[in-house]
Amino acid sequence: MLANEAAYVCSWFVVAGFLAGVGVLALRSGRRIVGWSALGIVGYTLVLTPVSVDNAGQFSQLLWLVWGVGTSIALARPPRSAGEVAVARV
């Protein structure tokens, strides 16, 4: 039983380390939503999960899974170029 709990707690640090690295890289490459959401999940995982008395901390597992799906969709879409201007033709 103790090994299960230790593995669960260690998974917080693995996920937080991964998301922190990805968050910093995403911010450097200009993907602000991906980066800040990753860093927000890191904060939630490391701060709120250990102090959660009503098991709301387990929600962090769902957050990073949903973040992974959302980020995959965002990265699969072609980037928008900022220089294009919409012109109406009459």
GUSE-791113 format. One record per residue: residue in one letter; residue number from 0; x, y, z of N, C-alpha, C in turn. Coordinates in pm, whole numbers. Atoms other than C-alpha are relative to their C-alpha. Example, Ala and Ser with C-alpha at 12.3 -4.5 7.8 and 13.67 -1.06 7.14 Angstrom:
GUSE-791113
dovex resn a | resi 0 | n.xx 89 | n.yy -119 | n.zz 0 | ca.xx 1230 | ca.yy -450 | ca.zz 780 | c.xx 90 | c.yy 120 | c.zz 0
dovex resn s | resi 1 | n.xx -82 | n.yy -119 | n.zz -6 | ca.xx 1367 | ca.yy -106 | ca.zz 714 | c.xx -77 | c.yy 109 | c.zz 73
//
This chain:
GUSE-791113
dovex resn m | resi 0 | n.xx 82 | n.yy -120 | n.zz 0 | ca.xx 0 | ca.yy 0 | ca.zz 0 | c.xx 86 | c.yy 126 | c.zz 0
dovex resn l | resi 1 | n.xx -87 | n.yy -117 | n.zz -8 | ca.xx 282 | ca.yy 239 | ca.zz 82 | c.xx 69 | c.yy 27 | c.zz -133
dovex resn a | resi 2 | n.xx -64 | n.yy -17 | n.zz 130 | ca.xx 447 | ca.yy 178 | ca.zz -255 | c.xx -94 | c.yy 68 | c.zz -99
dovex resn n | resi 3 | n.xx 99 | n.yy -65 | n.zz 87 | ca.xx 125 | ca.yy 280 | ca.zz -434 | c.xx -7 | c.yy 149 | c.zz 27
dovex resn e | resi 4 | n.xx 9 | n.yy -140 | n.zz -36 | ca.xx 105 | ca.yy 606 | ca.zz -243 | c.xx 127 | c.yy 75 | c.zz -40
dovex resn a | resi 5 | n.xx -126 | n.yy -63 | n.zz 38 | ca.xx 473 | ca.yy 681 | ca.zz -303 | c.xx 7 | c.yy 20 | c.zz -150
dovex resn a | resi 6 | n.xx -1 | n.yy -13 | n.zz 146 | ca.xx 436 | ca.yy 618 | ca.zz -676 | c.xx -94 | c.yy 112 | c.zz -44
dovex resn y | resi 7 | n.xx 96 | n.yy -106 | n.zz 34 | ca.xx 133 | ca.yy 848 | ca.zz -687 | c.xx 59 | c.yy 137 | c.zz 28
dovex resn v | resi 8 | n.xx -61 | n.yy -129 | n.zz -34 | ca.xx 318 | ca.yy 1129 | ca.zz -510 | c.xx 116 | c.yy 31 | c.zz -94
dovex resn c | resi 9 | n.xx -111 | n.yy -22 | n.zz 94 | ca.xx 625 | ca.yy 1083 | ca.zz -733 | c.xx -51 | c.yy 40 | c.zz -138
dovex resn s | resi 10 | n.xx 54 | n.yy -37 | n.zz 131 | ca.xx 401 | ca.yy 1115 | ca.zz -1039 | c.xx -30 | c.yy 150 | c.zz -6
dovex resn w | resi 11 | n.xx 21 | n.yy -145 | n.zz 0 | ca.xx 322 | ca.yy 1474 | ca.zz -931 | c.xx 124 | c.yy 71 | c.zz -49
dovex resn f | resi 12 | n.xx -125 | n.yy -67 | n.zz 36 | ca.xx 688 | ca.yy 1568 | ca.zz -967 | c.xx 40 | c.yy -29 | c.zz -144
dovex resn v | resi 13 | n.xx -31 | n.yy 33 | n.zz 139 | ca.xx 730 | ca.yy 1387 | ca.zz -1298 | c.xx -85 | c.yy 86 | c.zz -94
dovex resn v | resi 14 | n.xx 90 | n.yy -81 | n.zz 83 | ca.xx 426 | ca.yy 1561 | ca.zz -1448 | c.xx 37 | c.yy 147 | c.zz 11
dovex resn a | resi 15 | n.xx -35 | n.yy -142 | n.zz -18 | ca.xx 526 | ca.yy 1897 | ca.zz -1298 | c.xx 129 | c.yy 34 | c.zz -72
dovex resn g | resi 16 | n.xx -126 | n.yy -25 | n.zz 70 | ca.xx 879 | ca.yy 1868 | ca.zz -1435 | c.xx -18 | c.yy 5 | c.zz -150
dovex resn f | resi 17 | n.xx 27 | n.yy 3 | n.zz 143 | ca.xx 756 | ca.yy 1777 | ca.zz -1781 | c.xx -74 | c.yy 126 | c.zz -44
dovex resn l | resi 18 | n.xx 80 | n.yy -116 | n.zz 40 | ca.xx 494 | ca.yy 2053 | ca.zz -1793 | c.xx 76 | c.yy 131 | c.zz 20
dovex resn a | resi 19 | n.xx -79 | n.yy -122 | n.zz -19 | ca.xx 736 | ca.yy 2313 | ca.zz -1654 | c.xx 95 | c.yy 21 | c.zz -118
dovex resn g | resi 20 | n.xx -90 | n.yy -10 | n.zz 114 | ca.xx 987 | ca.yy 2237 | ca.zz -1928 | c.xx -74 | c.yy 36 | c.zz -128
dovex resn v | resi 21 | n.xx 79 | n.yy -28 | n.zz 120 | ca.xx 723 | ca.yy 2235 | ca.zz -2199 | c.xx -58 | c.yy 140 | c.zz 5
dovex resn g | resi 22 | n.xx 56 | n.yy -135 | n.zz -14 | ca.xx 567 | ca.yy 2553 | ca.zz -2062 | c.xx 101 | c.yy 108 | c.zz -33
dovex resn v | resi 23 | n.xx -105 | n.yy -98 | n.zz 29 | ca.xx 894 | ca.yy 2744 | ca.zz -2076 | c.xx 33 | c.yy 1 | c.zz -149
dovex resn l | resi 24 | n.xx -29 | n.yy 7 | n.zz 144 | ca.xx 967 | ca.yy 2620 | ca.zz -2428 | c.xx -114 | c.yy 59 | c.zz -83
dovex resn a | resi 25 | n.xx 114 | n.yy -54 | n.zz 74 | ca.xx 616 | ca.yy 2709 | ca.zz -2543 | c.xx -2 | c.yy 153 | c.zz 9
dovex resn l | resi 26 | n.xx -4 | n.yy -146 | n.zz -12 | ca.xx 649 | ca.yy 3062 | ca.zz -2405 | c.xx 111 | c.yy 60 | c.zz -85
dovex resn r | resi 27 | n.xx -110 | n.yy -50 | n.zz 83 | ca.xx 984 | ca.yy 3106 | ca.zz -2580 | c.xx -34 | c.yy -3 | c.zz -148
dovex resn s | resi 28 | n.xx 34 | n.yy 10 | n.zz 142 | ca.xx 835 | ca.yy 2996 | ca.zz -2911 | c.xx -123 | c.yy 82 | c.zz -37
dovex resn g | resi 29 | n.xx 112 | n.yy -88 | n.zz 30 | ca.xx 540 | ca.yy 3234 | ca.zz -2882 | c.xx -137 | c.yy -63 | c.zz 19
dovex resn r | resi 30 | n.xx 129 | n.yy 65 | n.zz -25 | ca.xx 266 | ca.yy 2987 | ca.zz -2788 | c.xx -41 | c.yy 28 | c.zz 143
dovex resn r | resi 31 | n.xx 26 | n.yy -48 | n.zz -135 | ca.xx 140 | ca.yy 3181 | ca.zz -2489 | c.xx -107 | c.yy -81 | c.zz 72
dovex resn i | resi 32 | n.xx 106 | n.yy 74 | n.zz -67 | ca.xx -179 | ca.yy 2988 | ca.zz -2417 | c.xx 49 | c.yy -137 | c.zz 45
dovex resn v | resi 33 | n.xx -54 | n.yy 132 | n.zz -34 | ca.xx -3 | ca.yy 2652 | ca.zz -2424 | c.xx 97 | c.yy 12 | c.zz 117
dovex resn g | resi 34 | n.xx -100 | n.yy -17 | n.zz -104 | ca.xx 282 | ca.yy 2781 | ca.zz -2207 | c.xx -58 | c.yy 36 | c.zz 135
dovex resn w | resi 35 | n.xx 56 | n.yy -43 | n.zz -128 | ca.xx 82 | ca.yy 2961 | ca.zz -1941 | c.xx -95 | c.yy -103 | c.zz 59
dovex resn s | resi 36 | n.xx 88 | n.yy 104 | n.zz -55 | ca.xx -173 | ca.yy 2681 | ca.zz -1911 | c.xx 83 | c.yy -114 | c.zz 59
dovex resn a | resi 37 | n.xx -88 | n.yy 104 | n.zz -54 | ca.xx 110 | ca.yy 2429 | ca.zz -1861 | c.xx 56 | c.yy 44 | c.zz 135
dovex resn l | resi 38 | n.xx -55 | n.yy -49 | n.zz -126 | ca.xx 266 | ca.yy 2646 | ca.zz -1591 | c.xx -108 | c.yy 13 | c.zz 108
dovex resn g | resi 39 | n.xx 110 | n.yy -2 | n.zz -96 | ca.xx -74 | ca.yy 2692 | ca.zz -1426 | c.xx -29 | c.yy -137 | c.zz 57
dovex resn i | resi 40 | n.xx 22 | n.yy 137 | n.zz -47 | ca.xx -119 | ca.yy 2316 | ca.zz -1407 | c.xx 114 | c.yy -43 | c.zz 91
dovex resn v | resi 41 | n.xx -113 | n.yy 30 | n.zz -88 | ca.xx 230 | ca.yy 2288 | ca.zz -1255 | c.xx -25 | c.yy 59 | c.zz 139
dovex resn g | resi 42 | n.xx 31 | n.yy -64 | n.zz -129 | ca.xx 129 | ca.yy 2535 | ca.zz -984 | c.xx -110 | c.yy -73 | c.zz 74
dovex resn y | resi 43 | n.xx 111 | n.yy 73 | n.zz -62 | ca.xx -196 | ca.yy 2353 | ca.zz -919 | c.xx 48 | c.yy -134 | c.zz 55
dovex resn t | resi 44 | n.xx -47 | n.yy 133 | n.zz -40 | ca.xx -20 | ca.yy 2017 | ca.zz -902 | c.xx 91 | c.yy 7 | c.zz 122
dovex resn l | resi 45 | n.xx -98 | n.yy -5 | n.zz -109 | ca.xx 261 | ca.yy 2122 | ca.zz -670 | c.xx -50 | c.yy 70 | c.zz 125
dovex resn v | resi 46 | n.xx 46 | n.yy -76 | n.zz -116 | ca.xx 71 | ca.yy 2361 | ca.zz -442 | c.xx -132 | c.yy -53 | c.zz 56
dovex resn l | resi 47 | n.xx 133 | n.yy 35 | n.zz -50 | ca.xx -292 | ca.yy 2257 | ca.zz -422 | c.xx -22 | c.yy -150 | c.zz 20
dovex resn t | resi 48 | n.xx 20 | n.yy 144 | n.zz -15 | ca.xx -265 | ca.yy 1879 | ca.zz -461 | c.xx 44 | c.yy -51 | c.zz 136
dovex resn p | resi 49 | n.xx -39 | n.yy 51 | n.zz -131 | ca.xx -65 | ca.yy 1815 | ca.zz -141 | c.xx -86 | c.yy 50 | c.zz 116
dovex resn v | resi 50 | n.xx 78 | n.yy -55 | n.zz -112 | ca.xx -286 | ca.yy 2039 | ca.zz 76 | c.xx -149 | c.yy -28 | c.zz -14
dovex resn s | resi 51 | n.xx 142 | n.yy 29 | n.zz 23 | ca.xx -616 | ca.yy 1913 | ca.zz -63 | c.xx -50 | c.yy -102 | c.zz 102
dovex resn v | resi 52 | n.xx 57 | n.yy 92 | n.zz -98 | ca.xx -826 | ca.yy 1757 | ca.zz 212 | c.xx -124 | c.yy -70 | c.zz -53
dovex resn d | resi 53 | n.xx 122 | n.yy 60 | n.zz 54 | ca.xx -1130 | ca.yy 1680 | ca.zz -1 | c.xx 24 | c.yy -70 | c.zz -133
dovex resn n | resi 54 | n.xx -39 | n.yy 73 | n.zz 121 | ca.xx -942 | ca.yy 1498 | ca.zz -281 | c.xx -19 | c.yy 78 | c.zz -129
dovex resn a | resi 55 | n.xx 8 | n.yy -81 | n.zz 121 | ca.xx -976 | ca.yy 1790 | ca.zz -522 | c.xx 133 | c.yy 1 | c.zz -74
dovex resn g | resi 56 | n.xx -131 | n.yy 4 | n.zz 62 | ca.xx -606 | ca.yy 1750 | ca.zz -591 | c.xx 11 | c.yy -105 | c.zz -109
dovex resn q | resi 57 | n.xx -1 | n.yy 102 | n.zz 104 | ca.xx -676 | ca.yy 1441 | ca.zz -798 | c.xx -46 | c.yy 56 | c.zz -134
dovex resn f | resi 58 | n.xx 45 | n.yy -66 | n.zz 121 | ca.xx -829 | ca.yy 1678 | ca.zz -1050 | c.xx 120 | c.yy 40 | c.zz -88
dovex resn s | resi 59 | n.xx -118 | n.yy -38 | n.zz 78 | ca.xx -472 | ca.yy 1770 | ca.zz -1154 | c.xx 35 | c.yy -106 | c.zz -104
dovex resn q | resi 60 | n.xx -25 | n.yy 105 | n.zz 98 | ca.xx -441 | ca.yy 1432 | ca.zz -1327 | c.xx -85 | c.yy 21 | c.zz -125
dovex resn l | resi 61 | n.xx 89 | n.yy -28 | n.zz 113 | ca.xx -740 | ca.yy 1516 | ca.zz -1544 | c.xx 44 | c.yy 125 | c.zz -74
dovex resn l | resi 62 | n.xx -42 | n.yy -125 | n.zz 65 | ca.xx -607 | ca.yy 1866 | ca.zz -1609 | c.xx 113 | c.yy -23 | c.zz -99
dovex resn w | resi 63 | n.xx -111 | n.yy 16 | n.zz 94 | ca.xx -280 | ca.yy 1752 | ca.zz -1761 | c.xx -35 | c.yy -92 | c.zz -115
dovex resn l | resi 64 | n.xx 44 | n.yy 82 | n.zz 114 | ca.xx -452 | ca.yy 1486 | ca.zz -1970 | c.xx -78 | c.yy 84 | c.zz -101
dovex resn v | resi 65 | n.xx 76 | n.yy -89 | n.zz 88 | ca.xx -694 | ca.yy 1745 | ca.zz -2110 | c.xx 94 | c.yy 100 | c.zz -67
dovex resn w | resi 66 | n.xx -99 | n.yy -91 | n.zz 57 | ca.xx -400 | ca.yy 1983 | ca.zz -2158 | c.xx 74 | c.yy -67 | c.zz -116
dovex resn g | resi 67 | n.xx -70 | n.yy 72 | n.zz 105 | ca.xx -221 | ca.yy 1718 | ca.zz -2363 | c.xx -82 | c.yy -12 | c.zz -127
dovex resn v | resi 68 | n.xx 88 | n.yy 10 | n.zz 117 | ca.xx -519 | ca.yy 1668 | ca.zz -2593 | c.xx -16 | c.yy 136 | c.zz -66
dovex resn g | resi 69 | n.xx 18 | n.yy -134 | n.zz 55 | ca.xx -579 | ca.yy 2041 | ca.zz -2633 | c.xx 125 | c.yy 53 | c.zz -68
dovex resn t | resi 70 | n.xx -126 | n.yy -44 | n.zz 59 | ca.xx -213 | ca.yy 2111 | ca.zz -2702 | c.xx 27 | c.yy -74 | c.zz -130
dovex resn s | resi 71 | n.xx -18 | n.yy 76 | n.zz 124 | ca.xx -200 | ca.yy 1834 | ca.zz -2960 | c.xx -84 | c.yy 57 | c.zz -113
dovex resn i | resi 72 | n.xx 88 | n.yy -60 | n.zz 101 | ca.xx -493 | ca.yy 1989 | ca.zz -3143 | c.xx 55 | c.yy 136 | c.zz -43
dovex resn a | resi 73 | n.xx -52 | n.yy -133 | n.zz 32 | ca.xx -340 | ca.yy 2338 | ca.zz -3120 | c.xx 125 | c.yy -8 | c.zz -85
dovex resn l | resi 74 | n.xx -123 | n.yy 13 | n.zz 78 | ca.xx -7 | ca.yy 2219 | ca.zz -3258 | c.xx -23 | c.yy -62 | c.zz -136
dovex resn a | resi 75 | n.xx 29 | n.yy 62 | n.zz 130 | ca.xx -168 | ca.yy 2023 | ca.zz -3541 | c.xx -56 | c.yy 100 | c.zz -99
dovex resn r | resi 76 | n.xx 55 | n.yy -102 | n.zz 90 | ca.xx -337 | ca.yy 2333 | ca.zz -3680 | c.xx 112 | c.yy 82 | c.zz -60
dovex resn p | resi 77 | n.xx -105 | n.yy -84 | n.zz 60 | ca.xx -136 | ca.yy 2544 | ca.zz -3924 | c.xx 4 | c.yy 136 | c.zz 69
dovex resn p | resi 78 | n.xx -9 | n.yy -130 | n.zz -67 | ca.xx -4 | ca.yy 2867 | ca.zz -3774 | c.xx -59 | c.yy 111 | c.zz -86
dovex resn r | resi 79 | n.xx 54 | n.yy -116 | n.zz 69 | ca.xx -173 | ca.yy 3192 | ca.zz -3861 | c.xx 110 | c.yy 103 | c.zz -16
dovex resn s | resi 80 | n.xx -102 | n.yy -104 | n.zz 19 | ca.xx 48 | ca.yy 3458 | ca.zz -4012 | c.xx -61 | c.yy 134 | c.zz 39
dovex resn a | resi 81 | n.xx 50 | n.yy -127 | n.zz -52 | ca.xx 15 | ca.yy 3796 | ca.zz -3847 | c.xx -5 | c.yy 109 | c.zz -108
dovex resn g | resi 82 | n.xx -8 | n.yy -104 | n.zz 101 | ca.xx 89 | ca.yy 3991 | ca.zz -4165 | c.xx -115 | c.yy 2 | c.zz -99
dovex resn e | resi 83 | n.xx 108 | n.yy 5 | n.zz 97 | ca.xx -218 | ca.yy 3888 | ca.zz -4362 | c.xx -113 | c.yy 96 | c.zz 41
dovex resn v | resi 84 | n.xx 109 | n.yy -91 | n.zz -23 | ca.xx -491 | ca.yy 4148 | ca.zz -4395 | c.xx -117 | c.yy -42 | c.zz -85
dovex resn a | resi 85 | n.xx 120 | n.yy 37 | n.zz 75 | ca.xx -846 | ca.yy 4066 | ca.zz -4494 | c.xx -42 | c.yy 118 | c.zz -87
dovex resn v | resi 86 | n.xx 41 | n.yy -104 | n.zz 94 | ca.xx -953 | ca.yy 4261 | ca.zz -4801 | c.xx -132 | c.yy -44 | c.zz -62
dovex resn a | resi 87 | n.xx 130 | n.yy 29 | n.zz 60 | ca.xx -1312 | ca.yy 4276 | ca.zz -4917 | c.xx 4 | c.yy 39 | c.zz -148
dovex resn r | resi 88 | n.xx 5 | n.yy -31 | n.zz 144 | ca.xx -1360 | ca.yy 4258 | ca.zz -5294 | c.xx -143 | c.yy 31 | c.zz -37
dovex resn v | resi 89 | n.xx 134 | n.yy -42 | n.zz 39 | ca.xx -1653 | ca.yy 4433 | ca.zz -5447 | c.xx -25 | c.yy -36 | c.zz -142
//
